[in-house]
Amino acid sequence: MLTKTGKSRYNYSVKKNNSAKRRTQVIKGVSYVYEDYPYWDKELKQNRHRREYIGKLGEDGEFIPNKKYLACQKKTAEKGDAYSPVTPARRCYFGAAHLLDEISRIVGIEEDLRICFPESYKQLLSLAYYLVLESDSPMYRFPRWAHDHIHPWGDELCSQRISEIMRDISESGKLEYFKRQSRRRQEKEYLAYDTTSVSSWSECINAVRYGKNKDHDDLPQVNMALVFGEESSLPVYYRVLPGNITDVTTVRKLLKDVSFLEINKLKLVMDRGFYSAKNINALYKEHYKFLIAAKTSNSFVSGLVEKAKGVIQNFSCYDAEHEVYYMGSTENWLYIQKNRYGNIVIEENRRIYVHIYYNGIRAEEEKSRFSKALALTEVAIRANAELSATQKLLAEKYFIIKETPKRGVHAIDIYRKKDTVEKAFDNLKDRLEMKRTTVHSDETLAASFSCNSWP
C-alpha cells in the first residue's frame, strides 16, 4: 500500500496489483512505457491516475525496461512466488480484426504499408481497422476502441500521437504505396475517378477556395480527387486540389499525375461532370480506355438520342437484367490535337462506342416530379411570392412573366416555345440511370453517353 499527501493538493492510495494498465507515451520521438494506476482522490472526490514509467519501446516495438523497473522485478522475485505480480485478465474482440487481417494480407495492403512505412505501418493498419469498424465515430475515440479490440498495433494511440503519425507520412512513401496498389489492380479492373468537396473554416490551408460545394455548404472548400478500383473498391491514388477547381479541369491534372503510377493500360470510369471534348481528346491522345457519361444537351449526344427515340422502346432493345432499354452503336468522334501554341496539328475521325439507355418507369417518375415543380413555380409567380433557387431557374427558363399595374404578376401559359416541355422531358433523361455490365452501379442515366476508346 502506497500513500502520499502534500503540497500537490492530492491524497491517494494505490494498490500495485492488477488495477495497473501498461500504456505508452511518445516524448520527443521516443515511445516510453508506463504503468497507469487509478486511485480515488479523497480531497477532490474523483478518480485520478498516477503514472510510473518502466521503460521504452525499441525500433522493432520490443519493450526495453529501465533500471528502476528491473530492480523492482528482481526484488519481487527474491521475495518468492507469494509476491509475484498478478497478470490481469482481459476480454477483447477479435473476430472483425481477424477478418481485416486476412483481407489486408490477401489484397496486399499490409505488405505495401510495411514496405512503404516500416516504422508506422502497424499504427496505420490499426487506424484503418478502426475507421472501417467504427465508421461513425471520430478519431479521438480510437483509444477506447483499442482497449477492447485486438488490432495490429496492440496499444492505444492518443489524438496527438495520431496527428503526428498522419503528419509524418512522407510524400515518397505515399507515392510508392500508390504505385504498388495500382500494379495489383491495373490488369483486373477499371479504375473509377471522382471528386468530392470538403468544407473548411481554416485560413491556413492554401487549397481552401470558394467553389461548387457538393454538400451545398456556404463555405470555402478543398477538393479531393480519388481513383479507386471498380471491383475491389480500394483506392489507388488521391490528390488534394484547390476548392475552385472544376471536375472538367481535374481530368487533365489526373492524366498528368498518373504517369508516376506506371499503369500500362489505364481504364477510367467517370460521371458526366467530367465530360468535355477536351477531356475526351486528351484521353484519346494518351490511348486510354474510358467510360464516361454525358448530358443529352450536348450536340453530339442529343442527335444520337433523337435518332434512338423511335426505336429504343421496342422489346428487342429491352435488357431484362438491368430493366432498361438499350441501344449501342459505333460512331465517329472528331479528334483534334493542338500544340502548345493552340494550333491544330491533328484533325481526324476516331472510332467511339455510344451506349444509350432508357428507363421508362424512372422517366415517368421524373416527368411527374418536373410537372409538379413547374406547377408550384407557377403558383408562386402568380402569388408574387419569393421563389426558391430552383424555382428561379425554372421561372427563367420556362415562363414568360409579365407585370401590369392592374393585374400584377402574370405567368403566361407558360412556355416560350410549343415543344419546350417535351424538350425539357428529353433533357431529364440525362438524370436517369445508366447501367452497363462492366460498371457495377445503379446510378444509371436514361439518356447517357459512354465512350470507350481503344489504342
C-alpha positions in Angstrom: 0.0 0.0 0.0 1.4 3.4 -1.0 0.0 6.7 0.3 1.1 10.3 -0.2 -0.1 13.7 0.8 1.5 17.1 0.4 1.6 20.4 -1.3 0.5 19.0 -4.6 -3.1 19.0 -3.4 -3.8 15.4 -3.8 -4.4 12.5 -1.5 -4.5 9.0 -2.8 -3.8 5.4 -2.1 -2.7 2.9 -4.8 -2.6 -0.8 -4.7 0.1 -2.2 -7.0 -2.0 -5.1 -8.3 -4.0 -5.9 -11.4 -5.5 -2.4 -11.5 -2.4 -1.1 -13.3 -2.6 -0.8 -17.1 0.5 -0.6 -19.3 0.4 2.3 -21.8 2.8 4.3 -24.0 3.6 7.9 -24.4 5.7 9.5 -27.2 8.1 12.2 -25.9 10.4 13.8 -28.5 10.0 10.8 -30.8 10.6 8.1 -28.2 7.8 5.8 -27.1 8.0 5.5 -23.3 6.2 2.7 -21.5 4.4 3.4 -18.2 2.0 1.7 -15.8 -1.2 3.6 -15.1 -2.5 3.3 -11.5 -6.0 4.6 -11.0 -6.9 5.8 -7.5 -9.6 7.7 -5.6 -8.7 11.2 -4.5 -10.4 11.8 -1.2 -9.9 15.6 -1.3 -11.1 16.1 -4.9 -13.5 13.3 -4.6 -12.9 11.9 -8.0 -10.9 9.2 -9.8 -7.3 10.1 -10.6 -4.4 8.4 -12.3 -0.7 8.1 -11.4 2.0 7.1 -13.9 5.1 5.1 -13.2 7.5 4.9 -16.1 9.0 1.4 -16.5 10.9 1.6 -19.8 10.5 2.4 -23.5 9.9 0.7 -26.9 12.7 -0.2 -29.3 12.8 0.2 -33.0 11.0 -3.1 -33.6 8.4 -2.4 -30.9 10.1 -4.6 -28.2 9.9 -3.5 -24.5 13.2 -2.2 -23.0 12.8 -1.9 -19.2 14.6 0.8 -17.3 16.9 0.2 -14.3 14.2 1.0 -11.7 11.8 -1.5 -13.2 14.4 -4.2 -13.4 15.4 -3.6 -9.8 11.8 -3.8 -8.7 11.3 -7.1 -10.7 14.4 -8.5 -9.1 13.3 -7.6 -5.6 9.9 -9.1 -6.2 11.5 -12.4 -7.5 13.7 -12.6 -4.4 10.7 -12.4 -2.1 9.2 -15.5 -3.7 6.1 -16.5 -5.5 3.8 -15.1 -2.8 4.7 -11.6 -4.0 4.7 -12.3 -7.8 2.7 -9.7 -9.7 -0.8 -10.9 -10.9 -1.4 -10.8 -14.6 -4.8 -9.0 -15.1 -7.5 -10.8 -17.1 -8.8 -9.0 -20.2 -11.6 -9.6 -22.6 -11.2 -8.3 -26.2 -13.0 -8.6 -29.5 -11.0 -10.3 -32.3 -13.4 -11.6 -34.9 -13.7 -8.5 -37.1 -10.0 -7.7 -36.8 -9.1 -11.2 -37.8 -11.2 -10.8 -40.9 -9.5 -7.5 -41.7 -6.1 -9.1 -41.1 -6.9 -11.7 -43.8 -8.3 -9.1 -46.2 -5.2 -6.8 -45.8 -3.0 -9.8 -46.4 -4.8 -11.1 -49.5 -5.1 -7.7 -51.3 -1.6 -6.7 -50.3 -2.3 -3.7 -48.1 -0.3 -5.0 -45.2 2.7 -5.8 -47.3 2.7 -2.5 -49.2 2.3 -0.5 -46.0 5.1 -2.4 -44.3 7.5 -1.7 -47.2 6.5 2.0 -47.6 6.1 2.9 -43.9 8.2 0.4 -42.0 8.1 2.5 -38.7 4.4 3.1 -38.5 2.6 0.5 -40.7 1.1 -1.3 -37.7 -0.3 2.0 -36.3 -1.7 2.8 -39.8 -3.3 -0.6 -40.1 -4.9 -0.2 -36.6 -6.3 3.2 -37.5 -7.7 1.8 -40.8 -9.4 -1.0 -38.9 -10.9 1.5 -36.5 -12.2 3.6 -39.4 -13.8 0.6 -41.1 -15.4 -0.9 -38.0 -16.4 2.4 -36.3 -17.3 4.4 -39.4 -19.5 6.9 -37.5 -17.0 7.5 -34.7 -14.5 10.4 -34.5 -10.8 9.6 -34.5 -10.2 10.8 -30.9 -12.3 7.8 -29.7 -9.7 5.4 -31.0 -8.1 4.7 -27.5 -11.5 3.5 -26.2 -11.9 1.2 -29.2 -8.3 -0.1 -29.0 -8.8 -1.0 -25.3 -11.5 -3.6 -26.2 -10.2 -4.9 -29.6 -7.2 -6.9 -30.8 -5.5 -5.0 -33.6 -2.1 -4.8 -35.3 -0.6 -2.1 -33.1 -1.9 -3.7 -29.9 -1.9 -0.5 -27.9 -3.7 2.8 -27.6 -2.9 6.0 -29.6 -3.9 9.4 -28.2 -5.2 12.1 -30.5 -1.9 13.9 -30.5 0.0 10.8 -31.5 -2.5 10.0 -34.3 -1.9 13.6 -35.7 1.8 13.0 -35.6 1.5 9.7 -37.4 -0.6 11.4 -40.2 1.8 14.3 -40.3 4.9 12.1 -40.7 3.5 10.2 -43.7 6.2 11.0 -46.3 5.3 12.0 -49.9 7.7 9.5 -51.3 6.3 6.7 -49.2 2.7 7.6 -50.2 3.6 7.6 -53.9 5.4 4.3 -53.6 2.3 2.8 -51.9 0.1 4.1 -54.7 2.4 2.5 -57.3 2.2 -0.8 -55.6 -1.5 -0.8 -55.2 -2.1 0.3 -58.8 0.0 -2.6 -60.1 -2.2 -5.0 -58.2 -5.3 -3.7 -59.9 -4.4 -2.5 -63.4 -4.8 -5.7 -65.2 -8.0 -6.8 -63.4 -10.4 -3.9 -63.3 -11.5 -0.4 -64.4 -10.4 2.5 -62.2 -13.2 4.8 -61.2 -12.4 8.5 -60.9 -14.4 11.0 -58.9 -14.0 14.1 -56.7 -15.6 15.4 -53.6 -15.5 18.7 -51.7 -14.6 19.2 -48.0 -15.8 22.4 -46.4 -13.3 24.2 -44.1 -13.1 27.3 -41.9 -9.3 27.1 -41.9 -7.4 30.1 -43.1 -4.1 28.2 -43.0 -4.7 25.7 -45.8 -3.6 27.1 -49.2 -6.0 24.9 -51.2 -9.1 26.3 -49.5 -11.2 28.2 -52.0 -14.8 29.0 -52.8 -16.2 26.7 -55.4 -19.1 24.4 -56.3 -19.7 22.8 -53.0 -21.1 19.3 -53.4 -22.5 19.3 -49.9 -24.2 22.7 -50.6 -22.4 24.4 -47.7 -21.9 28.1 -48.0 -18.2 27.7 -47.1 -14.9 27.6 -48.8 -13.6 24.1 -49.5 -10.8 21.9 -50.7 -11.4 19.3 -53.4 -10.3 15.7 -53.2 -9.8 13.6 -56.3 -9.8 9.9 -55.9 -9.1 6.9 -58.1 -10.2 3.5 -56.9 -10.8 0.0 -58.3 -14.3 -0.7 -59.6 -14.2 -4.4 -58.4 -12.2 -4.1 -55.2 -13.5 -0.6 -54.2 -9.9 0.1 -52.9 -8.2 3.4 -53.6 -5.1 3.5 -55.7 -4.5 7.3 -55.8 -5.8 10.5 -54.4 -4.9 14.2 -54.7 -6.0 17.3 -52.8 -6.9 20.1 -55.1 -7.9 23.8 -54.7 -11.6 24.2 -54.0 -12.3 26.3 -57.1 -11.1 23.5 -59.5 -14.0 22.1 -61.5 -14.4 18.4 -62.4 -13.8 19.1 -66.0 -10.4 20.6 -65.3 -9.3 17.8 -62.9 -9.2 15.2 -65.6 -6.3 17.0 -67.3 -4.5 17.2 -64.0 -5.2 13.5 -63.4 -3.7 12.5 -66.8 -0.5 14.4 -65.8 -0.3 12.7 -62.4 -1.0 9.1 -63.3 2.3 8.8 -65.2 4.1 8.1 -61.9 1.7 5.2 -61.2 3.2 3.3 -64.2 -0.1 1.8 -65.3 0.3 0.2 -68.7 -3.4 0.0 -69.6 -5.3 2.7 -67.8 -9.1 2.2 -67.9 -11.1 5.1 -66.4 -14.8 5.3 -65.5 -16.2 8.9 -64.9 -19.5 10.5 -64.5 -21.0 13.3 -66.6 -19.3 16.1 -64.6 -16.0 15.2 -66.3 -17.4 15.2 -69.8 -15.9 17.7 -72.3 -14.5 17.5 -75.8 -11.1 18.5 -74.5 -11.1 15.7 -71.9 -12.1 13.1 -74.5 -9.4 14.3 -76.9 -6.9 14.1 -74.0 -7.9 10.5 -73.3 -7.6 9.6 -77.0 -4.1 11.2 -77.1 -2.9 9.0 -74.2 -4.6 5.9 -75.7 -6.5 5.3 -72.5 -9.7 3.3 -72.4 -12.6 5.1 -70.8 -16.3 5.0 -70.0 -17.9 8.4 -69.4 -21.5 9.6 -69.1 -22.6 12.8 -70.8 -25.6 15.2 -70.8 -28.1 15.0 -73.6 -27.8 18.7 -74.0 -24.5 18.1 -75.7 -25.0 18.5 -79.5 -23.1 15.3 -80.4 -25.2 13.2 -77.9 -28.5 14.9 -78.5 -28.6 14.0 -82.2 -27.9 10.3 -81.4 -30.6 10.3 -78.7 -33.1 11.9 -81.1 -32.5 9.1 -83.6 -32.9 6.4 -80.9 -36.3 7.8 -79.7 -38.4 6.0 -82.2 -37.0 2.5 -81.7 -35.3 2.2 -78.3 -38.6 1.3 -76.5 -39.1 -1.8 -78.7 -39.0 -5.1 -76.9 -35.9 -6.1 -78.9 -34.0 -3.4 -77.1 -35.1 -4.4 -73.6 -32.4 -5.5 -71.2 -34.1 -7.7 -68.6 -31.1 -8.0 -66.3 -31.0 -4.2 -65.7 -34.6 -3.4 -66.5 -33.8 -0.8 -69.1 -34.0 -0.3 -72.8 -30.6 -0.2 -74.5 -29.1 0.8 -77.9 -25.4 0.8 -78.9 -23.7 2.0 -82.0 -20.2 2.8 -83.3 -19.8 6.5 -84.2 -17.1 8.8 -85.4 -15.5 11.3 -83.0 -13.8 14.3 -84.4 -10.4 14.1 -82.7 -8.5 17.4 -82.5 -5.0 17.7 -81.2 -3.3 21.1 -80.7 0.2 22.1 -80.0 1.4 24.3 -77.2 0.6 27.4 -79.2 -3.0 26.4 -79.7 -2.6 25.4 -83.4 -4.3 22.3 -84.7 -1.8 19.6 -85.6 -4.1 16.7 -86.0 -7.8 16.6 -87.0 -9.3 13.3 -87.9 -12.2 10.9 -87.1 -11.7 8.4 -84.3 -13.9 5.4 -83.5 -16.1 5.8 -80.5 -18.8 3.5 -78.9 -22.0 5.1 -77.8 -24.5 3.4 -75.4 -28.0 4.9 -74.9 -30.2 3.6 -72.0 -33.8 4.4 -71.3 -35.7 3.6 -68.1 -39.4 4.1 -68.7 -40.5 3.9 -65.1 -37.9 6.3 -63.9 -38.7 8.6 -66.8 -42.4 8.8 -65.8 -41.4 9.5 -62.2 -39.1 12.3 -63.3 -41.8 13.7 -65.6 -44.3 13.8 -62.7 -41.8 15.5 -60.4 -40.9 18.0 -63.0 -44.5 18.8 -63.8 -45.2 19.3 -60.1 -42.2 21.6 -59.7 -43.5 23.7 -62.7 -47.0 23.9 -61.2 -45.6 25.1 -57.8 -43.4 27.6 -59.5 -46.4 29.0 -61.4 -48.4 29.3 -58.2 -45.6 31.2 -56.5 -45.2 33.5 -59.5 -48.9 34.3 -59.6 -48.9 34.9 -55.8 -45.9 37.2 -56.2 -44.2 35.0 -53.5 -40.4 34.7 -53.0 -39.0 32.0 -55.3 -36.6 29.3 -54.2 -33.3 28.9 -56.1 -34.7 26.0 -58.1 -37.9 27.9 -58.8 -35.9 30.9 -60.1 -34.2 28.7 -62.6 -37.5 27.2 -63.7 -39.1 30.6 -64.0 -36.2 32.0 -66.0 -36.2 29.0 -68.4 -39.8 28.0 -68.9 -42.0 31.0 -68.0 -42.7 34.4 -69.7 -43.6 36.7 -66.8 -45.4 40.0 -67.4 -46.2 42.6 -64.7 -49.1 45.1 -65.2 -50.3 47.8 -62.8 -53.8 46.3 -62.5 -53.2 42.6 -62.7 -49.8 42.4 -61.0 -47.5 39.5 -62.0 -48.9 37.2 -64.7 -47.4 34.0 -65.9 -48.4 33.4 -69.5 -49.0 29.7 -70.0 -46.2 29.2 -69.9 -43.5 28.1 -72.2 -41.5 30.1 -74.7 -42.0 27.5 -77.5 -44.6 25.0 -78.2 -42.3 22.0 -77.7 -40.3 23.3 -74.8 -41.9 20.9 -72.3 -41.1 17.9 -74.5 -37.6 19.1 -74.8 -37.4 19.6 -71.1 -38.5 16.0 -70.6 -35.9 14.9 -73.0 -33.3 16.8 -71.1 -34.3 14.9 -67.9 -33.1 11.7 -69.4 -29.5 12.6 -68.6 -30.6 12.5 -64.9 -31.8 8.9 -65.1 -29.9 5.7 -64.6 -27.0 4.4 -66.8 -26.2 0.7 -66.3 -23.6 -1.4 -68.1 -22.3 -4.8 -67.3 -18.8 -3.6 -66.8 -19.9 -1.0 -64.2 -21.4 -2.3 -61.0 -23.6 0.7 -60.1 -27.3 1.6 -60.0 -26.6 5.2 -60.8 -27.6 4.9 -64.4 -28.8 7.7 -66.7 -31.9 7.2 -69.0 -30.2 9.0 -71.8 -26.5 8.7 -71.3 -23.3 8.6 -73.3 -20.5 6.2 -72.6 -17.3 6.2 -74.5 -14.6 3.6 -74.9 -11.6 4.4 -76.9 -9.1 1.8 -78.0 -5.4 2.2 -78.7 
